[in-house]
Amino acid sequence: MVIMGTANGDLWEFSLKLYSEPGVAASCLSLQNQHGFDVNLVLFCIWYGFRHGELTEDLLETALETSDSWRKTVVQPLRHLRTRLKRALMESAYSSSSEISALKERIENAELDAERIQQHELEKLIVPSIKKNTANVLGERSARRNLDKLAASVGSRHDNAVSGHIDSLVKVNRRLVG
């Protein structure tokens, strides 16, 4: 079952569903932390492959630029602050640790909102290109090609670890849409 979407939150809903599947979060975070991928771009590539087909080089380049700017300006500073607060809570005995925990939770929610906005901006990029890609084959093959293009664009070696994570993500999604 393939559902066409436009800039209406379909990517975010897709991402929440896929990310909640067993092993997906671990694969995404490994791709991010050990191999330099942006999780939102990974999810975008899979979503696009199953919903719209293979990404054009221009669309991927625009998506990379859009994500890179937002991630550096908003997402990463929030993530760094959240992880520093988490570490500070574990390493010391603040007298106001419950207040700090509440602050960390608010920052985590802000980080999640920032990632949702990033995905919304990515989804808006494809609206003009949907009609151009109507002949594309939708599904696993396009998702894998999109992820291969993403890997090449971020300079990641397509080693066994990266391939394993990509395989597991695409297979989980195939099961969800199949």
Sequence and secondary structure as in RCSB ss.txt:
>XXXX:A:sequence
MVIMGTANGDLWEFSLKLYSEPGVAASCLSLQNQHGFDVNLVLFCIWYGFRHGELTEDLLETALETSDSWRKTVV
QPLRHLRTRLKRALMESAYSSSSEISALKERIENAELDAERIQQHELEKLIVPSIKKNTANVLGERSARRNLDKL
AASVGSRHDNAVSGHIDSLVKVNRRLVG
>XXXX:A:secstr
      TTTHHHHHHHHHHTSTTHHHHHHHHHHHH   HHHHHHHHHHHHHT S  HHHHHHHHHHHHHHIIIII
HHHHHHHHHHHHHHHHS  TTHHHHHHHHHHHHHHHHHHHHHHHHHHHHHHGGGTGGGTTS  SHHHHHHHHHHH
HHHTT    HHHHHHHHHHHHHHHHHH 
